[in-house]
Amino acid sequence: MLERGRETTADNMFDWRGIKVYVYSTLGSRGAARLENHADADHQGFMNRTTEEELGPILREALRKGIQIETHIIGDRALRTFLD
């Protein structure tokens, strides 16, 4: 999709224009990326395997081509990282 950009069928019945980005782990396994330690663990959780350096160019290219970006984020640190 990033190569071609937004796509619409000839009859305009379908408009493909979005990607979804997952930046999270889970709360139950204490994996959510938090700014402070989990209440019952001595760590702040984890982040996706995709780094900011890898994700940044993808998101910029999507925006440049008019592709909507949808997100699924768990954890305040994950949210802050994505928004920054």
PyMOL Python script that loads the backbone (N, CA, C, O; Angstrom):
from pymol import cmd

cmd.read_pdbstr("""\
ATOM      1  N   MET A   1       0.815  -1.186   0.000  1.00  0.00           N
ATOM      2  CA  MET A   1       0.000   0.000   0.000  1.00  0.00           C
ATOM      3  C   MET A   1       0.864   1.257   0.000  1.00  0.00           C
ATOM      4  O   MET A   1       0.513   2.247  -0.642  1.00  0.00           O
ATOM      5  N   LEU A   2       1.976   1.230   0.705  1.00  0.00           N
ATOM      6  CA  LEU A   2       2.833   2.414   0.735  1.00  0.00           C
ATOM      7  C   LEU A   2       3.397   2.736  -0.642  1.00  0.00           C
ATOM      8  O   LEU A   2       3.633   3.902  -0.961  1.00  0.00           O
ATOM      9  N   GLU A   3       3.614   1.715  -1.455  1.00  0.00           N
ATOM     10  CA  GLU A   3       4.152   1.952  -2.797  1.00  0.00           C
ATOM     11  C   GLU A   3       3.134   2.632  -3.699  1.00  0.00           C
ATOM     12  O   GLU A   3       3.483   3.540  -4.453  1.00  0.00           O
ATOM     13  N   ARG A   4       1.873   2.200  -3.629  1.00  0.00           N
ATOM     14  CA  ARG A   4       0.842   2.718  -4.531  1.00  0.00           C
ATOM     15  C   ARG A   4       0.037   3.859  -3.925  1.00  0.00           C
ATOM     16  O   ARG A   4      -0.518   4.677  -4.659  1.00  0.00           O
ATOM     17  N   GLY A   5      -0.037   3.927  -2.602  1.00  0.00           N
ATOM     18  CA  GLY A   5      -0.859   4.943  -1.955  1.00  0.00           C
ATOM     19  C   GLY A   5      -2.308   4.505  -1.859  1.00  0.00           C
ATOM     20  O   GLY A   5      -2.632   3.332  -2.047  1.00  0.00           O
ATOM     21  N   ARG A   6      -3.154   5.438  -1.571  1.00  0.00           N
ATOM     22  CA  ARG A   6      -4.585   5.191  -1.400  1.00  0.00           C
ATOM     23  C   ARG A   6      -5.184   4.624  -2.688  1.00  0.00           C
ATOM     24  O   ARG A   6      -4.840   5.066  -3.784  1.00  0.00           O
ATOM     25  N   GLU A   7      -6.079   3.645  -2.551  1.00  0.00           N
ATOM     26  CA  GLU A   7      -6.686   3.010  -3.718  1.00  0.00           C
ATOM     27  C   GLU A   7      -8.204   3.036  -3.616  1.00  0.00           C
ATOM     28  O   GLU A   7      -8.771   2.897  -2.532  1.00  0.00           O
ATOM     29  N   THR A   8      -8.850   3.214  -4.755  1.00  0.00           N
ATOM     30  CA  THR A   8     -10.304   3.198  -4.842  1.00  0.00           C
ATOM     31  C   THR A   8     -10.699   2.322  -6.022  1.00  0.00           C
ATOM     32  O   THR A   8     -10.042   2.347  -7.062  1.00  0.00           O
ATOM     33  N   THR A   9     -11.770   1.547  -5.865  1.00  0.00           N
ATOM     34  CA  THR A   9     -12.244   0.729  -6.979  1.00  0.00           C
ATOM     35  C   THR A   9     -12.843   1.631  -8.053  1.00  0.00           C
ATOM     36  O   THR A   9     -13.211   2.774  -7.780  1.00  0.00           O
ATOM     37  N   ALA A  10     -12.939   1.115  -9.265  1.00  0.00           N
ATOM     38  CA  ALA A  10     -13.443   1.901 -10.398  1.00  0.00           C
ATOM     39  C   ALA A  10     -14.851   2.434 -10.148  1.00  0.00           C
ATOM     40  O   ALA A  10     -15.192   3.520 -10.615  1.00  0.00           O
ATOM     41  N   ASP A  11     -15.668   1.682  -9.417  1.00  0.00           N
ATOM     42  CA  ASP A  11     -17.041   2.122  -9.149  1.00  0.00           C
ATOM     43  C   ASP A  11     -17.162   2.920  -7.845  1.00  0.00           C
ATOM     44  O   ASP A  11     -18.270   3.246  -7.419  1.00  0.00           O
ATOM     45  N   ASN A  12     -16.033   3.231  -7.218  1.00  0.00           N
ATOM     46  CA  ASN A  12     -15.990   3.992  -5.959  1.00  0.00           C
ATOM     47  C   ASN A  12     -16.744   3.323  -4.808  1.00  0.00           C
ATOM     48  O   ASN A  12     -17.158   3.991  -3.860  1.00  0.00           O
ATOM     49  N   MET A  13     -16.917   2.010  -4.895  1.00  0.00           N
ATOM     50  CA  MET A  13     -17.615   1.294  -3.831  1.00  0.00           C
ATOM     51  C   MET A  13     -16.669   0.908  -2.690  1.00  0.00           C
ATOM     52  O   MET A  13     -17.117   0.601  -1.585  1.00  0.00           O
ATOM     53  N   PHE A  14     -15.372   0.924  -2.957  1.00  0.00           N
ATOM     54  CA  PHE A  14     -14.402   0.544  -1.937  1.00  0.00           C
ATOM     55  C   PHE A  14     -13.224   1.501  -1.990  1.00  0.00           C
ATOM     56  O   PHE A  14     -12.652   1.744  -3.053  1.00  0.00           O
ATOM     57  N   ASP A  15     -12.872   2.038  -0.838  1.00  0.00           N
ATOM     58  CA  ASP A  15     -11.762   2.983  -0.737  1.00  0.00           C
ATOM     59  C   ASP A  15     -10.804   2.455   0.319  1.00  0.00           C
ATOM     60  O   ASP A  15     -11.098   2.499   1.514  1.00  0.00           O
ATOM     61  N   TRP A  16      -9.659   1.957  -0.126  1.00  0.00           N
ATOM     62  CA  TRP A  16      -8.668   1.389   0.787  1.00  0.00           C
ATOM     63  C   TRP A  16      -7.668   2.480   1.099  1.00  0.00           C
ATOM     64  O   TRP A  16      -6.918   2.906   0.221  1.00  0.00           O
ATOM     65  N   ARG A  17      -7.647   2.948   2.366  1.00  0.00           N
ATOM     66  CA  ARG A  17      -6.827   4.110   2.666  1.00  0.00           C
ATOM     67  C   ARG A  17      -6.243   4.131   4.068  1.00  0.00           C
ATOM     68  O   ARG A  17      -5.907   5.202   4.572  1.00  0.00           O
ATOM     69  N   GLY A  18      -6.115   2.989   4.704  1.00  0.00           N
ATOM     70  CA  GLY A  18      -5.602   3.019   6.064  1.00  0.00           C
ATOM     71  C   GLY A  18      -4.713   1.843   6.410  1.00  0.00           C
ATOM     72  O   GLY A  18      -4.830   0.760   5.837  1.00  0.00           O
ATOM     73  N   ILE A  19      -3.823   2.078   7.360  1.00  0.00           N
ATOM     74  CA  ILE A  19      -3.004   1.015   7.931  1.00  0.00           C
ATOM     75  C   ILE A  19      -3.178   1.070   9.448  1.00  0.00           C
ATOM     76  O   ILE A  19      -3.489   2.123  10.005  1.00  0.00           O
ATOM     77  N   LYS A  20      -2.977  -0.053  10.103  1.00  0.00           N
ATOM     78  CA  LYS A  20      -3.082  -0.097  11.556  1.00  0.00           C
ATOM     79  C   LYS A  20      -1.724  -0.453  12.137  1.00  0.00           C
ATOM     80  O   LYS A  20      -1.049  -1.368  11.664  1.00  0.00           O
ATOM     81  N   VAL A  21      -1.336   0.283  13.166  1.00  0.00           N
ATOM     82  CA  VAL A  21      -0.050   0.094  13.830  1.00  0.00           C
ATOM     83  C   VAL A  21      -0.315  -0.362  15.262  1.00  0.00           C
ATOM     84  O   VAL A  21      -1.092   0.263  15.984  1.00  0.00           O
ATOM     85  N   TYR A  22       0.329  -1.441  15.666  1.00  0.00           N
ATOM     86  CA  TYR A  22       0.198  -1.952  17.028  1.00  0.00           C
ATOM     87  C   TYR A  22       1.461  -1.584  17.805  1.00  0.00           C
ATOM     88  O   TYR A  22       2.568  -1.948  17.408  1.00  0.00           O
ATOM     89  N   VAL A  23       1.289  -0.859  18.913  1.00  0.00           N
ATOM     90  CA  VAL A  23       2.413  -0.461  19.758  1.00  0.00           C
ATOM     91  C   VAL A  23       2.043  -0.840  21.190  1.00  0.00           C
ATOM     92  O   VAL A  23       1.588   0.004  21.962  1.00  0.00           O
ATOM     93  N   TYR A  24       2.239  -2.107  21.539  1.00  0.00           N
ATOM     94  CA  TYR A  24       1.801  -2.550  22.855  1.00  0.00           C
ATOM     95  C   TYR A  24       2.284  -3.955  23.165  1.00  0.00           C
ATOM     96  O   TYR A  24       2.841  -4.644  22.310  1.00  0.00           O
ATOM     97  N   SER A  25       2.067  -4.349  24.361  1.00  0.00           N
ATOM     98  CA  SER A  25       2.113  -5.745  24.777  1.00  0.00           C
ATOM     99  C   SER A  25       0.776  -5.993  25.448  1.00  0.00           C
ATOM    100  O   SER A  25      -0.263  -5.770  24.827  1.00  0.00           O
ATOM    101  N   THR A  26       0.764  -6.442  26.687  1.00  0.00           N
ATOM    102  CA  THR A  26      -0.510  -6.636  27.379  1.00  0.00           C
ATOM    103  C   THR A  26      -0.382  -6.209  28.828  1.00  0.00           C
ATOM    104  O   THR A  26       0.710  -6.237  29.395  1.00  0.00           O
ATOM    105  N   LEU A  27      -1.482  -5.818  29.421  1.00  0.00           N
ATOM    106  CA  LEU A  27      -1.464  -5.451  30.834  1.00  0.00           C
ATOM    107  C   LEU A  27      -1.328  -6.682  31.719  1.00  0.00           C
ATOM    108  O   LEU A  27      -0.581  -6.658  32.697  1.00  0.00           O
ATOM    109  N   GLY A  28      -2.031  -7.747  31.393  1.00  0.00           N
ATOM    110  CA  GLY A  28      -2.044  -8.947  32.231  1.00  0.00           C
ATOM    111  C   GLY A  28      -0.677  -9.570  32.432  1.00  0.00           C
ATOM    112  O   GLY A  28      -0.401 -10.099  33.509  1.00  0.00           O
ATOM    113  N   SER A  29       0.180  -9.524  31.435  1.00  0.00           N
ATOM    114  CA  SER A  29       1.513 -10.128  31.551  1.00  0.00           C
ATOM    115  C   SER A  29       2.555  -9.111  32.004  1.00  0.00           C
ATOM    116  O   SER A  29       3.752  -9.399  31.989  1.00  0.00           O
ATOM    117  N   ARG A  30       2.111  -7.935  32.403  1.00  0.00           N
ATOM    118  CA  ARG A  30       2.992  -6.829  32.809  1.00  0.00           C
ATOM    119  C   ARG A  30       3.886  -6.396  31.653  1.00  0.00           C
ATOM    120  O   ARG A  30       5.021  -5.970  31.864  1.00  0.00           O
ATOM    121  N   GLY A  31       3.377  -6.504  30.449  1.00  0.00           N
ATOM    122  CA  GLY A  31       4.162  -6.151  29.279  1.00  0.00           C
ATOM    123  C   GLY A  31       3.868  -4.770  28.732  1.00  0.00           C
ATOM    124  O   GLY A  31       4.612  -4.276  27.885  1.00  0.00           O
ATOM    125  N   ALA A  32       2.790  -4.126  29.198  1.00  0.00           N
ATOM    126  CA  ALA A  32       2.444  -2.793  28.705  1.00  0.00           C
ATOM    127  C   ALA A  32       3.585  -1.827  29.000  1.00  0.00           C
ATOM    128  O   ALA A  32       4.119  -1.812  30.109  1.00  0.00           O
ATOM    129  N   ALA A  33       3.953  -1.030  28.020  1.00  0.00           N
ATOM    130  CA  ALA A  33       5.057  -0.080  28.180  1.00  0.00           C
ATOM    131  C   ALA A  33       4.585   1.109  29.012  1.00  0.00           C
ATOM    132  O   ALA A  33       3.834   1.956  28.528  1.00  0.00           O
ATOM    133  N   ARG A  34       5.026   1.167  30.258  1.00  0.00           N
ATOM    134  CA  ARG A  34       4.587   2.197  31.195  1.00  0.00           C
ATOM    135  C   ARG A  34       5.724   3.142  31.535  1.00  0.00           C
ATOM    136  O   ARG A  34       6.897   2.799  31.388  1.00  0.00           O
ATOM    137  N   LEU A  35       5.367   4.338  31.991  1.00  0.00           N
ATOM    138  CA  LEU A  35       6.372   5.308  32.424  1.00  0.00           C
ATOM    139  C   LEU A  35       6.939   4.942  33.793  1.00  0.00           C
ATOM    140  O   LEU A  35       8.099   5.229  34.087  1.00  0.00           O
ATOM    141  N   GLU A  36       6.119   4.307  34.628  1.00  0.00           N
ATOM    142  CA  GLU A  36       6.562   3.875  35.954  1.00  0.00           C
ATOM    143  C   GLU A  36       6.452   2.354  36.037  1.00  0.00           C
ATOM    144  O   GLU A  36       5.768   1.729  35.226  1.00  0.00           O
ATOM    145  N   ASN A  37       7.125   1.766  37.016  1.00  0.00           N
ATOM    146  CA  ASN A  37       7.049   0.319  37.195  1.00  0.00           C
ATOM    147  C   ASN A  37       5.609  -0.127  37.421  1.00  0.00           C
ATOM    148  O   ASN A  37       4.802   0.613  37.983  1.00  0.00           O
ATOM    149  N   HIS A  38       5.298  -1.327  36.984  1.00  0.00           N
ATOM    150  CA  HIS A  38       4.008  -1.930  37.308  1.00  0.00           C
ATOM    151  C   HIS A  38       3.937  -2.084  38.824  1.00  0.00           C
ATOM    152  O   HIS A  38       4.961  -2.292  39.475  1.00  0.00           O
ATOM    153  N   ALA A  39       2.749  -1.984  39.385  1.00  0.00           N
ATOM    154  CA  ALA A  39       2.587  -2.033  40.838  1.00  0.00           C
ATOM    155  C   ALA A  39       3.125  -3.328  41.436  1.00  0.00           C
ATOM    156  O   ALA A  39       3.631  -3.324  42.558  1.00  0.00           O
ATOM    157  N   ASP A  40       3.025  -4.423  40.709  1.00  0.00           N
ATOM    158  CA  ASP A  40       3.456  -5.713  41.248  1.00  0.00           C
ATOM    159  C   ASP A  40       4.645  -6.297  40.488  1.00  0.00           C
ATOM    160  O   ASP A  40       4.831  -7.514  40.464  1.00  0.00           O
ATOM    161  N   ALA A  41       5.448  -5.434  39.868  1.00  0.00           N
ATOM    162  CA  ALA A  41       6.632  -5.902  39.138  1.00  0.00           C
ATOM    163  C   ALA A  41       7.715  -4.827  39.217  1.00  0.00           C
ATOM    164  O   ALA A  41       7.420  -3.651  39.427  1.00  0.00           O
ATOM    165  N   ASP A  42       8.954  -5.237  39.049  1.00  0.00           N
ATOM    166  CA  ASP A  42      10.054  -4.280  39.156  1.00  0.00           C
ATOM    167  C   ASP A  42      10.548  -3.824  37.777  1.00  0.00           C
ATOM    168  O   ASP A  42      11.746  -3.623  37.574  1.00  0.00           O
ATOM    169  N   HIS A  43       9.623  -3.665  36.848  1.00  0.00           N
ATOM    170  CA  HIS A  43       9.997  -3.172  35.522  1.00  0.00           C
ATOM    171  C   HIS A  43       8.857  -2.341  34.936  1.00  0.00           C
ATOM    172  O   HIS A  43       7.739  -2.343  35.452  1.00  0.00           O
ATOM    173  N   GLN A  44       9.162  -1.629  33.847  1.00  0.00           N
ATOM    174  CA  GLN A  44       8.196  -0.735  33.207  1.00  0.00           C
ATOM    175  C   GLN A  44       7.521  -1.369  32.000  1.00  0.00           C
ATOM    176  O   GLN A  44       6.845  -0.674  31.242  1.00  0.00           O
ATOM    177  N   GLY A  45       7.683  -2.641  31.808  1.00  0.00           N
ATOM    178  CA  GLY A  45       7.066  -3.300  30.666  1.00  0.00           C
ATOM    179  C   GLY A  45       7.970  -3.272  29.449  1.00  0.00           C
ATOM    180  O   GLY A  45       9.153  -2.943  29.541  1.00  0.00           O
ATOM    181  N   PHE A  46       7.412  -3.613  28.337  1.00  0.00           N
ATOM    182  CA  PHE A  46       8.186  -3.797  27.120  1.00  0.00           C
ATOM    183  C   PHE A  46       7.601  -2.971  25.985  1.00  0.00           C
ATOM    184  O   PHE A  46       6.499  -2.436  26.105  1.00  0.00           O
ATOM    185  N   MET A  47       8.322  -2.868  24.906  1.00  0.00           N
ATOM    186  CA  MET A  47       7.836  -2.186  23.710  1.00  0.00           C
ATOM    187  C   MET A  47       7.813  -3.190  22.564  1.00  0.00           C
ATOM    188  O   MET A  47       8.369  -4.283  22.670  1.00  0.00           O
ATOM    189  N   ASN A  48       7.166  -2.806  21.471  1.00  0.00           N
ATOM    190  CA  ASN A  48       7.157  -3.638  20.274  1.00  0.00           C
ATOM    191  C   ASN A  48       8.568  -3.922  19.797  1.00  0.00           C
ATOM    192  O   ASN A  48       9.516  -3.247  20.197  1.00  0.00           O
ATOM    193  N   ARG A  49       8.699  -4.900  18.960  1.00  0.00           N
ATOM    194  CA  ARG A  49       9.998  -5.192  18.361  1.00  0.00           C
ATOM    195  C   ARG A  49      10.350  -4.171  17.288  1.00  0.00           C
ATOM    196  O   ARG A  49      11.518  -4.024  16.928  1.00  0.00           O
ATOM    197  N   THR A  50       9.355  -3.470  16.779  1.00  0.00           N
ATOM    198  CA  THR A  50       9.609  -2.433  15.786  1.00  0.00           C
ATOM    199  C   THR A  50      10.104  -1.187  16.507  1.00  0.00           C
ATOM    200  O   THR A  50       9.449  -0.694  17.425  1.00  0.00           O
ATOM    201  N   THR A  51      11.246  -0.686  16.096  1.00  0.00           N
ATOM    202  CA  THR A  51      11.831   0.472  16.764  1.00  0.00           C
ATOM    203  C   THR A  51      11.249   1.772  16.208  1.00  0.00           C
ATOM    204  O   THR A  51      10.625   1.787  15.147  1.00  0.00           O
ATOM    205  N   GLU A  52      11.466   2.852  16.944  1.00  0.00           N
ATOM    206  CA  GLU A  52      11.043   4.170  16.466  1.00  0.00           C
ATOM    207  C   GLU A  52      11.708   4.491  15.131  1.00  0.00           C
ATOM    208  O   GLU A  52      11.089   5.079  14.245  1.00  0.00           O
ATOM    209  N   GLU A  53      12.967   4.100  14.996  1.00  0.00           N
ATOM    210  CA  GLU A  53      13.715   4.377  13.770  1.00  0.00           C
ATOM    211  C   GLU A  53      13.128   3.639  12.572  1.00  0.00           C
ATOM    212  O   GLU A  53      13.188   4.136  11.448  1.00  0.00           O
ATOM    213  N   GLU A  54      12.561   2.457  12.804  1.00  0.00           N
ATOM    214  CA  GLU A  54      11.938   1.692  11.723  1.00  0.00           C
ATOM    215  C   GLU A  54      10.530   2.202  11.414  1.00  0.00           C
ATOM    216  O   GLU A  54      10.127   2.274  10.253  1.00  0.00           O
ATOM    217  N   LEU A  55       9.796   2.551  12.453  1.00  0.00           N
ATOM    218  CA  LEU A  55       8.400   2.944  12.289  1.00  0.00           C
ATOM    219  C   LEU A  55       8.246   4.355  11.727  1.00  0.00           C
ATOM    220  O   LEU A  55       7.328   4.607  10.946  1.00  0.00           O
ATOM    221  N   GLY A  56       9.120   5.269  12.108  1.00  0.00           N
ATOM    222  CA  GLY A  56       9.025   6.666  11.677  1.00  0.00           C
ATOM    223  C   GLY A  56       8.905   6.852  10.172  1.00  0.00           C
ATOM    224  O   GLY A  56       7.972   7.515   9.718  1.00  0.00           O
ATOM    225  N   PRO A  57       9.818   6.290   9.381  1.00  0.00           N
ATOM    226  CA  PRO A  57       9.728   6.465   7.926  1.00  0.00           C
ATOM    227  C   PRO A  57       8.442   5.886   7.327  1.00  0.00           C
ATOM    228  O   PRO A  57       7.895   6.443   6.375  1.00  0.00           O
ATOM    229  N   ILE A  58       7.966   4.782   7.877  1.00  0.00           N
ATOM    230  CA  ILE A  58       6.724   4.177   7.381  1.00  0.00           C
ATOM    231  C   ILE A  58       5.551   5.123   7.621  1.00  0.00           C
ATOM    232  O   ILE A  58       4.728   5.337   6.731  1.00  0.00           O
ATOM    233  N   LEU A  59       5.476   5.686   8.825  1.00  0.00           N
ATOM    234  CA  LEU A  59       4.371   6.586   9.151  1.00  0.00           C
ATOM    235  C   LEU A  59       4.434   7.871   8.334  1.00  0.00           C
ATOM    236  O   LEU A  59       3.405   8.355   7.863  1.00  0.00           O
ATOM    237  N   ARG A  60       5.624   8.423   8.162  1.00  0.00           N
ATOM    238  CA  ARG A  60       5.762   9.646   7.361  1.00  0.00           C
ATOM    239  C   ARG A  60       5.352   9.409   5.908  1.00  0.00           C
ATOM    240  O   ARG A  60       4.689  10.254   5.307  1.00  0.00           O
ATOM    241  N   GLU A  61       5.740   8.272   5.345  1.00  0.00           N
ATOM    242  CA  GLU A  61       5.378   7.943   3.966  1.00  0.00           C
ATOM    243  C   GLU A  61       3.865   7.755   3.835  1.00  0.00           C
ATOM    244  O   GLU A  61       3.264   8.200   2.857  1.00  0.00           O
ATOM    245  N   ALA A  62       3.257   7.099   4.814  1.00  0.00           N
ATOM    246  CA  ALA A  62       1.804   6.911   4.789  1.00  0.00           C
ATOM    247  C   ALA A  62       1.094   8.259   4.801  1.00  0.00           C
ATOM    248  O   ALA A  62       0.174   8.477   4.013  1.00  0.00           O
ATOM    249  N   LEU A  63       1.500   9.149   5.666  1.00  0.00           N
ATOM    250  CA  LEU A  63       0.873  10.472   5.733  1.00  0.00           C
ATOM    251  C   LEU A  63       1.082  11.253   4.441  1.00  0.00           C
ATOM    252  O   LEU A  63       0.172  11.938   3.973  1.00  0.00           O
ATOM    253  N   ARG A  64       2.261  11.154   3.872  1.00  0.00           N
ATOM    254  CA  ARG A  64       2.567  11.863   2.629  1.00  0.00           C
ATOM    255  C   ARG A  64       1.652  11.408   1.487  1.00  0.00           C
ATOM    256  O   ARG A  64       1.299  12.200   0.613  1.00  0.00           O
ATOM    257  N   LYS A  65       1.274  10.127   1.504  1.00  0.00           N
ATOM    258  CA  LYS A  65       0.434   9.573   0.441  1.00  0.00           C
ATOM    259  C   LYS A  65      -1.050   9.585   0.785  1.00  0.00           C
ATOM    260  O   LYS A  65      -1.852   8.995   0.061  1.00  0.00           O
ATOM    261  N   GLY A  66      -1.427  10.242   1.871  1.00  0.00           N
ATOM    262  CA  GLY A  66      -2.837  10.348   2.226  1.00  0.00           C
ATOM    263  C   GLY A  66      -3.428   9.098   2.841  1.00  0.00           C
ATOM    264  O   GLY A  66      -4.643   8.906   2.812  1.00  0.00           O
ATOM    265  N   ILE A  67      -2.582   8.246   3.399  1.00  0.00           N
ATOM    266  CA  ILE A  67      -3.043   7.008   4.024  1.00  0.00           C
ATOM    267  C   ILE A  67      -3.289   7.276   5.508  1.00  0.00           C
ATOM    268  O   ILE A  67      -2.421   7.808   6.199  1.00  0.00           O
ATOM    269  N   GLN A  68      -4.472   6.906   5.993  1.00  0.00           N
ATOM    270  CA  GLN A  68      -4.794   7.086   7.406  1.00  0.00           C
ATOM    271  C   GLN A  68      -4.004   6.090   8.246  1.00  0.00           C
ATOM    272  O   GLN A  68      -3.763   4.958   7.825  1.00  0.00           O
ATOM    273  N   ILE A  69      -3.607   6.524   9.435  1.00  0.00           N
ATOM    274  CA  ILE A  69      -2.889   5.651  10.361  1.00  0.00           C
ATOM    275  C   ILE A  69      -3.776   5.421  11.572  1.00  0.00           C
ATOM    276  O   ILE A  69      -4.172   6.366  12.255  1.00  0.00           O
ATOM    277  N   GLU A  70      -4.080   4.168  11.831  1.00  0.00           N
ATOM    278  CA  GLU A  70      -4.855   3.785  13.006  1.00  0.00           C
ATOM    279  C   GLU A  70      -3.904   3.099  13.971  1.00  0.00           C
ATOM    280  O   GLU A  70      -2.972   2.417  13.543  1.00  0.00           O
ATOM    281  N   THR A  71      -4.127   3.270  15.262  1.00  0.00           N
ATOM    282  CA  THR A  71      -3.209   2.686  16.235  1.00  0.00           C
ATOM    283  C   THR A  71      -3.940   1.867  17.286  1.00  0.00           C
ATOM    284  O   THR A  71      -5.122   2.079  17.559  1.00  0.00           O
ATOM    285  N   HIS A  72      -3.215   0.937  17.860  1.00  0.00           N
ATOM    286  CA  HIS A  72      -3.664   0.163  19.017  1.00  0.00           C
ATOM    287  C   HIS A  72      -2.498   0.212  19.992  1.00  0.00           C
ATOM    288  O   HIS A  72      -1.457  -0.403  19.759  1.00  0.00           O
ATOM    289  N   ILE A  73      -2.677   0.944  21.083  1.00  0.00           N
ATOM    290  CA  ILE A  73      -1.577   1.185  22.018  1.00  0.00           C
ATOM    291  C   ILE A  73      -2.018   0.832  23.431  1.00  0.00           C
ATOM    292  O   ILE A  73      -3.113   1.203  23.856  1.00  0.00           O
ATOM    293  N   ILE A  74      -1.166   0.116  24.157  1.00  0.00           N
ATOM    294  CA  ILE A  74      -1.404  -0.162  25.572  1.00  0.00           C
ATOM    295  C   ILE A  74      -0.175   0.309  26.343  1.00  0.00           C
ATOM    296  O   ILE A  74       0.941  -0.138  26.080  1.00  0.00           O
ATOM    297  N   GLY A  75      -0.385   1.202  27.284  1.00  0.00           N
ATOM    298  CA  GLY A  75       0.703   1.699  28.123  1.00  0.00           C
ATOM    299  C   GLY A  75       1.007   3.159  27.836  1.00  0.00           C
ATOM    300  O   GLY A  75       1.091   3.567  26.678  1.00  0.00           O
ATOM    301  N   ASP A  76       1.173   3.947  28.898  1.00  0.00           N
ATOM    302  CA  ASP A  76       1.419   5.375  28.728  1.00  0.00           C
ATOM    303  C   ASP A  76       2.768   5.664  28.066  1.00  0.00           C
ATOM    304  O   ASP A  76       2.886   6.641  27.326  1.00  0.00           O
ATOM    305  N   ARG A  77       3.782   4.840  28.316  1.00  0.00           N
ATOM    306  CA  ARG A  77       5.079   5.047  27.659  1.00  0.00           C
ATOM    307  C   ARG A  77       4.978   4.750  26.168  1.00  0.00           C
ATOM    308  O   ARG A  77       5.572   5.455  25.351  1.00  0.00           O
ATOM    309  N   ALA A  78       4.230   3.712  25.811  1.00  0.00           N
ATOM    310  CA  ALA A  78       4.027   3.389  24.399  1.00  0.00           C
ATOM    311  C   ALA A  78       3.299   4.530  23.697  1.00  0.00           C
ATOM    312  O   ALA A  78       3.658   4.898  22.578  1.00  0.00           O
ATOM    313  N   LEU A  79       2.282   5.092  24.344  1.00  0.00           N
ATOM    314  CA  LEU A  79       1.536   6.205  23.757  1.00  0.00           C
ATOM    315  C   LEU A  79       2.428   7.429  23.582  1.00  0.00           C
ATOM    316  O   LEU A  79       2.421   8.055  22.522  1.00  0.00           O
ATOM    317  N   ARG A  80       3.186   7.767  24.601  1.00  0.00           N
ATOM    318  CA  ARG A  80       4.071   8.932  24.511  1.00  0.00           C
ATOM    319  C   ARG A  80       5.096   8.749  23.391  1.00  0.00           C
ATOM    320  O   ARG A  80       5.358   9.677  22.626  1.00  0.00           O
ATOM    321  N   THR A  81       5.669   7.561  23.299  1.00  0.00           N
ATOM    322  CA  THR A  81       6.654   7.288  22.255  1.00  0.00           C
ATOM    323  C   THR A  81       6.034   7.456  20.876  1.00  0.00           C
ATOM    324  O   THR A  81       6.644   8.050  19.987  1.00  0.00           O
ATOM    325  N   PHE A  82       4.828   6.935  20.696  1.00  0.00           N
ATOM    326  CA  PHE A  82       4.168   7.035  19.393  1.00  0.00           C
ATOM    327  C   PHE A  82       3.857   8.488  19.042  1.00  0.00           C
ATOM    328  O   PHE A  82       4.098   8.917  17.914  1.00  0.00           O
ATOM    329  N   LEU A  83       3.329   9.242  19.992  1.00  0.00           N
ATOM    330  CA  LEU A  83       2.954  10.629  19.714  1.00  0.00           C
ATOM    331  C   LEU A  83       4.163  11.532  19.506  1.00  0.00           C
ATOM    332  O   LEU A  83       4.094  12.503  18.753  1.00  0.00           O
ATOM    333  N   ASP A  84       5.270  11.212  20.172  1.00  0.00           N
ATOM    334  CA  ASP A  84       6.483  12.024  19.981  1.00  0.00           C
ATOM    335  C   ASP A  84       7.035  11.794  18.595  1.00  0.00           C
ATOM    336  O   ASP A  84       8.054  12.382  18.231  1.00  0.00           O
TER     337      ASP A  84
END
""", "prot")
cmd.dss("prot")
cmd.show_as("cartoon", "prot")
cmd.util.cbc("prot")
cmd.orient("prot")
